C-alpha cells in the first residue's frame, strides 16, 4: 500500500505561520506567499476520517492547478507555481469570509431543503414542481459563510451586504465572475462527457483587486454527473451516476455515520482505502482527460520540503 501524507510540520525559510485545515495545510511565507500542501487527509460531514487516501492530495492539487490555468483569462488567481505534485505556491490574499456556491441542478442539500418544503435557497426563489437532479432554468448562487470551525451556514446576498461581509460593489463583481467560471467549467466538463452540477469558489483581494483563491473544480469542491444516460435516469426518477466525493459520504451513511454525536466512523480497511484511491484516480482521468501518473510516495515530507525550499530560494 502506498504511503499517505496525513500530517505536515514544515519549517520553511521565511515561514511566519501555518494553518492546518481539514485537508490542506497552508504555510505563510513572509506574509507575501502561501505554500498550500494538499495532504491525503479526507473529510466528510465536517469530520476528518482516521486514515489518509494515497495520491488524493496529488490528484486534488493537479486538478486545481489545471483549472486555475484554464480560467485565468476570466479572473486573476493566486497561483504562482506547483513545485511539487502536492503543493501550490501562490500570492497571499485577503480572503472574503464567504464561499460562492453555484448550482446548476437541484440535487444534494438543495434537493433535501426543497423536499422539506423550502422554495427559496439562500434567498433565491426556486420554482414549484421541480424534481431531484433537475436542471435549474438558470444556475443559482447559494453562498455560505466560511466557518473557522464547525459547519458553514447558508446566507443570502442581501445578508452578506447588510452585515458588511462584502461590499455591494465587490459582491456584484464576484457574482458575475462566479457565473463565468461555472460556464467555463461546464464547457470543459461537457467535452469530457460530464455535467458540472455544482461547485464552490473562494475569492479575496490582492492590492485592492479581486482574485480567485484556493482550489477550483476538484471532486472535493464540485459535483459532476455523467452526461450519457442523464436524461433517461432523470425521467425514470433514478439516481444519477456521479463523479464526486459523494461515494465516500454514501459509504459512511450505509455504515451508520453522518457526523452526529455518538456515531463512530466505520473501519477503514486497506480494501476500502485502496478503493477510494482508485475512485479518485478515475475522477482525475475523467475530469482532465489525461492519464494520472502516480508520483513516488516514499519520503513524502522530504520530497515536498526540498521542492518547496528550492522554489522559495530561487
N, C-alpha and C positions, 0 to 999 in steps of 0.2 A: 504493500500500500504506500502510495506517495506521501511525502510529508505535507502537513498543513501548517500555515502560519496563523496562529491564533492570538499571539501577543507580541508587541514590539516595545522596546525600551531603548531607542537610539539616542545618541548624544552627538548630533551633527554640529559641524562648525557653524557658529553664529546662532545656534538654537536659543530661542527666547522662552518657548513654552511648548506644551504638547496637549492635544485634546484627543481623548480616546472615545470614539463614537461606538455605535453598535457594530459597525462593520469596518469603518475607516479610522485610521489614526492620522491626525493632522499635526505636523510639526511646523511651528512658526520660526522662520529664519530671518533674523534682523528686522522683524516687523515689516518686511517687504515681500518675502516669498513664502509660499506654503508648500511643504512636501506632504502630499496625500498618499498614504500607503493603503492600498485596498487589501485588507487581510482576508484570510479564508474563513473568518467567522461568518455565521449565518444566523439571521434573526427572523422570528415570526411572532405575530401577536405581541410585538414590542418586547420580546424575550430573546436574549442571545442563547442559542442552543449549545449544549455542552461540548460538542465536537465540531471541529472545522471541516470544511469541504475542500480537499485538494484541488488546486487550479482555479477555484472560484474567484479569488482575488485577481488573478491574471485575466480571466475572462471578462469580469466587470470593468477592469481598468482599460483593457484594449478596446472593448466596445465603446466605452465613453469617449476615449481619445478619438476614435474614428468619427463618431457623430459630432464631437466638438469641431473637428476639422471640416466636416461636411455641412456645417451650419454657420461657419464664421462669417459668411457674406451677409447673413441676416442680422447678426449681433456679435459684437466682440465677446470673447470669453477669456477666462482667467488662465488658460493653459499656455505654458511656455515649452515644456518638453516632457517626454516619457523616458527617462534614463534607465528604467528597469521595467520588466513586464508587469510588475505590481505597483508601480509608482507613477504618479503625475506630479510635476512641479509647476506651480503657476504663481501669478501675482496675487498678493493679499488684497482682498476687497472688504468693504464694509457691507456685510450682508443685510438684506431686508429680512425682517422677522416673520416672513410669510412664505409658504410654498404655493406655487401656482399649479394646481391640479387641473388638467383639462381632460374632458371625457367626450369621446365620440359616440359611445354606446351606453345604454342603460344596463349596467352589469355590476357585479361586486357589491360594495357598500351602498352605491347609489340605488341599485335594484332593491336591496334589503330595506332601505328607507322608503322607497316608493311602494313596495309591497305592504309596508306597515301603514301606508296612508298618506305619506308626505307627497305634496305636489309642488314643492319648491325645495331645491337643494342649494344651501349657502345663498339663499335669497333669489336663486334663478328659477323661474317657473318651468315646470315640466308638464307636457301635455297629458291629458287624460287618455286612458285606453292603451297605454304602451305595454309591451311585453318584455320579458327578460331577454337581454342581448340585442334589443332593437336599436337601430341607429337613430341618433337624435337628428331632427331636421337640420340643426347646425351644432357643432361642438359647443359644450358649455364649460365655463371655468368655475370650479368649486374650490376656492382657496382653503388652506388650513393654516393655523398658527404653527410656528416651529417651537415645539416644547423642548427645553433642555433635558427634562426627564419626563417619563410617563407618556401619555397619549397626546398627539396633536389634536387640536379642536377645529371643527368647521367654523368658518367665519365668512361673512358676506363682504362684498366690495364696499358697501356703504359703511359697515362697521370698521373696516380697515382704515378708511379715510377719516371717519369720525373720531377714531381713537388716536389718530396721528401716527399709525404704524408706517404708512406710506403716504406721501402727499398725493393729492388728486392728479396732479400733472404727471408724476412718476408712475402712478398706477395705470393711467391711460396708456403710457408708453409700454410698460411691461405686459399689459393685457394684449396690445397689438402684436408685440414680439411673440407672445405665447401662441397666439393663433398661427402666426407664420411658421414657427418652429414645428408645431403639430402638423401643419400642412406638408412641410418638407419631410418630416419623419414618416408621415403616411405615404407619401410618394415613394420614398426609399423602400418602405415595407412592402408596398404593392408590387414592386419589381422582384421581391423575394417570395411572392405568393403569400404574403401576410397582411393582416389588418392591424394597424396600431389602434388599439381600443381606447386606452387612457394612459396618461403619463404625468410626471410632475417636473417642473423646472424651478430652479432657485436662481435668484438674481442678487446682485449687490452693486456697489458703486466703487469705481477707482478714479480718483481725481475728478469727481463730480459726474462721471459718465457711467451709465448703466451697462453692466456686463453680465453675461451668463456664468454662473459658478457651479461647482460640484459636478455630478455625473449627469448624463443625458441619454435617454432611450435604451437603458440597460434593462435586463429582465427583472432587476430588483426594484426599478422605479417605474416600470411600464408593464402593460399587459398587451399581449398580441394574440389574435386568433389566426388560424389558417384560413385563407380565402376560399380554397377549394372545399366545397360542401357546406360553407357557412349558411347560405340561403336555405338549403334543404333542411339542415338541422334546425334552423330558426323556425321554419314553417311547421316542422313536426314537434316543436317545443322541446327539442333535445338540447343537452349541454353542448357548448362549443368546444372544439379541440383548441387548447390554449398553448401558447408559449409564454410562460411567466413563472414566477416563484409560487404560483397558486398550488402547484402539485405538492409542495412542501407543507403548505397550510392544510391541504386536504388529508395528507398522511397523518399529520398531527391530530386533526379533528376526528379522523377514523379511529385513532387510538386514545380518544378521550382527553385531548389537550387543546384548550383555546386561550391559554394565558391567564386563566382565572385563579383566584386564591384557592389553595389546596390541591390544585391539579399538578400532576407530575409529568415531566417530559418523558415520552416513551424511549425505550432503549434504542440508541443509535448504533446498530451493529455495523460491522465492516461492509456487509452487503448493502445496507441502507445508504451508508456514506458514499460508497462507490457508485451506487445507482443515482444519487443526487449529482455527483460529479459528471456522470455520463449525460444526464439531462441538461446540465449547464453547457456542456460541450455542444450538444445538439442545438441549444439556444443560440450559442455563438455562431455556429456554422449557418444556421438558417437566417439569422438577423444580418450577418455581414456578407454572406455568400462566399466566404473563404474557409479553407480548412484550418482547424485550430492546431497549432503546434505547441505542445507542452514544453515549457521551459524547465531546465534542470531544477529539481526540488530539493537537492542536497544543500545544506548550509544556507538556507534561505535568508536568514538575518544577515550573514556575512556578505552575501551577494548584493542584497539591497543596500546595505551600508556603503559598500565600496562603490557601487554605481552612482549613488546619490552624492557622495563626497567628491567623486571625480567630476560630476557636473557642477557642483557648487564651487569647487576650487578653480574650475576652468573659467 
